[in-house]
Amino acid sequence: MHGYSVYSHFARSRYDPEVVPFLAALCGSFAHKRILFSEFGNPTCPPGIKEMGGFACLSEHEMVSYAQNVLDRLQRRGALGALRRSRGELNQDTPAPTDPDAVPVMLAREIA
């Protein structure tokens, strides 16, 4: 399952911490199973910028707070786990996320 508050029309704000837990609960209710959120986060933006490519983005400080709030809510609601991802770290020299060899490197950067 993937979820991003900035791409969700029902989000109350660009850093709404209820979007991902809502999607997890919805998906879990359909499957009758606990959910592993394999990708959540939002684009990170350079200082002073609030939008990139027509979508809202979060500062690094906002992203930390957002991720902590989402993870706390997912844990309290019984999710199996979640992996955070930020598209802001990708550039022209970084392999596309569809490259299977690139995914572990990007996740390791996020965890470190």
C-alpha positions as CSV (number, residue, x, y, z in Angstrom):
1,M,0.0,0.0,0.0
2,H,1.2,3.5,-0.8
3,G,-0.1,6.8,0.4
4,Y,0.8,10.5,0.3
5,S,-1.3,13.3,1.9
6,V,-0.2,15.9,-0.8
7,Y,-1.8,13.8,-3.5
8,S,-5.0,13.1,-1.7
9,H,-8.0,15.3,-2.4
10,F,-9.6,14.4,0.9
11,A,-6.5,15.5,3.0
12,R,-7.2,18.3,5.4
13,S,-3.7,19.8,4.8
14,R,-0.5,18.9,3.0
15,Y,0.8,17.2,6.1
16,D,-2.5,15.5,7.3
17,P,-1.3,12.6,9.4
18,E,-4.7,10.8,9.1
19,V,-4.5,10.1,5.3
20,V,-2.2,7.1,5.5
21,P,-3.8,5.5,8.6
22,F,-7.2,6.0,6.9
23,L,-6.0,4.3,3.7
24,A,-4.5,1.4,5.8
25,A,-7.8,0.9,7.7
26,L,-9.8,1.0,4.4
27,C,-7.5,-1.5,2.7
28,G,-7.4,-3.7,5.8
29,S,-11.2,-3.8,6.0
30,F,-11.4,-5.0,2.4
31,A,-8.7,-7.7,2.9
32,H,-9.5,-8.6,6.5
33,K,-5.8,-8.4,7.2
34,R,-3.3,-6.1,8.9
35,I,-1.5,-3.8,6.4
36,L,2.1,-3.2,5.7
37,F,2.4,0.3,4.3
38,S,5.2,-0.2,1.8
39,E,5.5,3.5,0.9
40,F,4.4,6.7,2.6
41,G,5.8,10.2,2.8
42,N,5.6,13.4,0.8
43,P,8.0,15.3,-1.5
44,T,10.5,17.3,0.4
45,C,11.1,20.8,-0.8
46,P,14.0,23.2,-0.6
47,P,13.8,25.9,2.1
48,G,11.2,28.6,1.4
49,I,9.4,26.5,-1.2
50,K,5.9,25.1,-0.5
51,E,5.1,23.6,-4.0
52,M,7.0,21.7,-6.6
53,G,5.6,20.3,-9.9
54,G,2.1,21.5,-9.1
55,F,1.9,19.6,-5.8
56,A,2.6,20.7,-2.2
57,C,5.8,19.6,-0.6
58,L,7.1,19.6,3.0
59,S,10.2,21.0,4.6
60,E,12.5,18.5,6.3
61,H,11.3,19.7,9.7
62,E,7.6,19.2,8.6
63,M,8.5,15.8,7.1
64,V,10.0,14.6,10.4
65,S,6.9,15.6,12.4
66,Y,4.6,14.2,9.7
67,A,6.4,10.9,9.6
68,Q,6.4,10.6,13.4
69,N,2.6,11.3,13.6
70,V,1.8,8.9,10.8
71,L,3.9,6.1,12.3
72,D,2.4,6.6,15.7
73,R,-1.2,6.4,14.3
74,L,-0.4,3.3,12.2
75,Q,1.1,1.6,15.2
76,R,-1.8,2.4,17.4
77,R,-4.2,1.1,14.8
78,G,-2.5,-2.2,14.4
79,A,-0.6,-1.9,11.1
80,L,2.2,-4.4,10.4
81,G,4.6,-1.5,9.7
82,A,5.5,1.2,7.2
83,L,8.4,2.4,5.1
84,R,8.9,6.1,4.6
85,R,9.9,7.5,1.3
86,S,10.7,11.0,0.0
87,R,10.7,11.7,-3.7
88,G,12.6,14.9,-3.0
89,E,15.9,13.0,-2.9
90,L,15.6,11.8,-6.5
91,N,17.4,13.7,-9.2
92,Q,18.6,13.1,-12.8
93,D,21.6,11.0,-11.6
94,T,19.4,8.8,-9.4
95,P,17.9,5.7,-10.9
96,A,14.1,5.8,-11.3
97,P,12.2,4.1,-8.4
98,T,11.0,1.4,-10.8
99,D,14.6,0.2,-11.0
100,P,14.6,-2.7,-8.5
101,D,18.2,-2.2,-7.7
102,A,17.6,1.4,-6.7
103,V,14.9,0.8,-4.1
104,P,17.0,-0.7,-1.3
105,V,19.5,2.2,-1.7
106,M,16.8,4.8,-1.4
107,L,15.2,3.1,1.6
108,A,18.6,2.8,3.3
109,R,19.1,6.6,2.8
110,E,15.7,7.2,4.4
111,I,16.4,5.0,7.4
112,A,19.9,6.2,8.1
